[in-house]
Amino acid sequence: MSASVADYEPGLRQRISMAPDTVERDLARLVLTVVELLRQLMERQALLRLDEGGLTEAEEERVGMTLLLLDDRMSRLREHFGLAAEDLNIDLGPLGPLLPR
């Protein structure tokens, strides 16, 4: 009888669902989590450049509009898959949550 990873990590079964009826939603959650992480990084970078005065007025407008559109698309995708914004903040165990709260 071989031991599985879940035998050594009791909370692992709760974090990873392998049910066939939730695979699409779980995959969407993972992909949207990565996209949300990248969106937040892009937003922070844009704010840094804005604070440093490194953007023209036209670039500021374009970056702002792009970030708003991306946020809108993310909201629509979360809604489509029945996910809340908090659902994308994956718990990394001892490292804490992936995304800042």
C-alpha positions, 0 to 999 in steps of 0.5 A: 500500500503506497502513501499519497501526497495527501496522506502527508499533507492533510489540507491538500485534498481540500485545495486540489479538487479532481472531480470531473464535474469541476475540472473546467471551473478549476482550470479557469480558476487557475488561469484567471489567478495567473492573469490576475497576478499579471494584471496586478503587476502591470498595474503596479508598474504603470503606477510607478512609471506614472509617479516617476513621470515616465509616461506621456499624457497619451500613454497615461490615458492608454494604460488607464483604459487598458487596465480598466478594460482588463479589469472588466474582462476579468470580472466577466470571466469570473462571473461566467465561471461562478468565481468571486475575486477572493477565489483567485487568491490561492492559499500557498500554505506556509507562504500565505496567499498568492495575491495581496489582500 
